[in-house]
Structure formats: structure tokens, C-alpha cells
Amino acid sequence: MAQKVLLFGDIGIDDTIAIIYSFFNKDIELVGIVADYGNVSRETAVNNVYYLYDLFGIEDGPPIIGGAEVPMTGEYPRYAPEVHGESGLGPITPSDYEGESENFFEIVNLIEKYQDDLIIVNIGRLTSLATMFILYRSLMKKVDGFYIMGGAFWVPGNVTAVSEANFYGDPVAVQIVLRYAHNATIIPLNVTQQAIVTPEMVDYIAYKGKTKIIKPLLDYYYDFYKESNPGIQGSPVHDVLTVMASIRDDLFTYETFPIHIVEATEEIQRGQSIANFMESDIAESDELDKPHRIAFELDYPKFFNDFMSVMTGEPFNSKNSG
């Protein structure tokens, strides 16, 4: 039986690849997509999901739910056109779609319907997810688990020297989620920056013709990454890896630590994720810094096999996969 997934995302390039991966993976059943501000505005994020439904001929797709427009910090959101393009889809500018998103509280109906069969995967800012914990704390206990793309533990950030974009964008929301979530798994830059899709992989996927827009999206993404890191071998697909994690625990090596999120307004420290690895403190950690499972190592051959198999529709079995 396919894993039921409710996806929260700020629909940019890697979010889009994650959605496409979910469409084609028989082990995942998307039951809803919450479109948030982040890489782009909420309005653009909703429009991008409609574009994908149209592109792939999905007539009765999972409900598209309008999420948060601004962070809990009260600031105006900072979008990322330099990374994802003005519309969030690199060189692609979708038409404006007339469909309206579902009311935010459709999330409540989905959780009530699926309960412990449901996993929530959050690959964007955490504002909408935090709102659910504020309004429906008891209800959220019915969800089986949470997979969150965010954070950077003892590795450099991608927005500041220590902070990753999703945690930086709304550190108040992150702290709320990590304080109240049970069975949460963090998929941080430690592993997502290892999930590289090379130009050769992209060309082969494009040749097979199943995923349509992956080449213009990931070529654009790779151009951005090469500017800051000329030696990088391809595009890191942060959000795809987080969706994979919801069904493939075997891809990762995990550790469990209490996590603290820095809410300081100072540019560098804001959104920093700190894991307390002192064993004496783990047992005594209070509700403010709860222990959560963090992915630290990725089995790249297994990632390669899974990604290529799903995206091409043909089985891959690298000899190096263990």
C-alpha cells in the first residue's frame, strides 16, 4: 500500500522535482499539497501546482491548499528569484490559472480522514505547519510522523554561514514545530547537499521523456549552483530527498539529539540549528529542546538507483549500492 503523504512546499525548482517524483512513485500517494510563500509568493506557489497538474494531465489531483503568506516573525517574506527564477520554475513562466486553492482548514479534514496512515512532509518554510500545531495541537498527534527539510548541523548554511533557508525564513515557526511535533525526522543540508543530480543524469532522464520539464529546471538550477561553487558536479535536490525519506529509511544514517533553533534577529545567527550531542543532556532535555531524529549520512548509490528508476520508468541497480 502506498504511503499517504501531505506535502507542504514553497513551490520552486526542487519542490517541483519532488512533486513530479511523487507523481511517478507507486509507493507514494499524495493526498494534498499545501502551497506556501518562500521561494515564491503563495499565489505563485499555488499557480505552479496548477501548472504541473495541467502539464501532466492530472484532472482530479490531490487538493491544492493555500498556505501561509508571511512568516510568524511579522516580516515581509524574502523570495529567491536568483535561485528559482521569477516564477519559481527557472526559465519557465506558467500561464495564470483560474482555479482557486482549497481553504487552509482542508488540512484538518485530511488529517481526520487518514490519521495514523498519514505522514506530513514539509519541504518549505514551516509557517503553515506551525500554525496547525498552534490551532490543533491534539489533532496533530494523530499524524504518524513528520519529515522536515531544513537545518544545517555542523556544516555551512546556504543563506548565512550557519543557517539553512527554510529555518532562516521563519525560525519562530521552526521552534514551534520542533517543540510540539512527535516522531519528527529532520533532513538537513548535511545529507541533502550530497543528493546530487548530475547533468548526465538529467540528460538521460530527458531522453527517456517521462518527466517533461526536468531538464530546463535542473539546468537552470545547476547554473545557479556553479556560480557559487564552480566545482559542484550537479544540482542538489534537497526536497526530493526529503520526500524519499518518508518511504526509504534505509537511505540514511540517523542520530537523535535535542535541537535548538536560534530566533535572534542578527543576520548570521538567525535560524541556526543547534544539536546538543552531550549524552548527559539528552536524557534530561526539557520540552524547549526536544530530541528529534536527524539524518547525517546518505547512501548515494541507493539514492541514485531510486531517483533514476522513478524518473525514467526503468529499473536502475548500481553495483555499488549496498
RALINKA-V939830 format. One record per run of one state. SS is the DSSP state (H for helix, E for strand, - for the rest). FROM is the first residue (numbers start at 1). TO is the last residue. If there is no record, write none. Layout:
{{SS & FROM & TO} {SS & FROM & TO}}
This chain:
{{- & 1 & 2} {E & 3 & 9} {- & 10 & 12} {H & 13 & 24} {- & 25 & 27} {E & 28 & 35} {- & 36 & 41} {H & 42 & 55} {- & 56 & 62} {E & 63 & 66} {- & 67 & 80} {H & 81 & 84} {- & 85 & 88} {E & 89 & 89} {- & 90 & 91} {E & 92 & 92} {- & 93 & 101} {E & 102 & 102} {- & 103 & 105} {H & 106 & 117} {E & 118 & 122} {- & 123 & 126} {H & 127 & 135} {- & 136 & 136} {H & 137 & 140} {- & 141 & 144} {E & 145 & 149} {- & 150 & 164} {H & 165 & 169} {- & 170 & 170} {H & 171 & 180} {- & 181 & 183} {E & 184 & 187} {- & 188 & 188} {H & 189 & 192} {- & 193 & 195} {E & 196 & 198} {H & 199 & 208} {- & 209 & 213} {H & 214 & 228} {- & 229 & 233} {E & 234 & 236} {- & 237 & 237} {H & 238 & 245} {- & 246 & 248} {H & 249 & 251} {E & 252 & 261} {- & 262 & 272} {E & 273 & 276} {- & 277 & 278} {H & 279 & 284} {- & 285 & 286} {H & 287 & 289} {- & 290 & 290} {E & 291 & 298} {- & 299 & 299} {H & 300 & 312} {- & 313 & 322}}
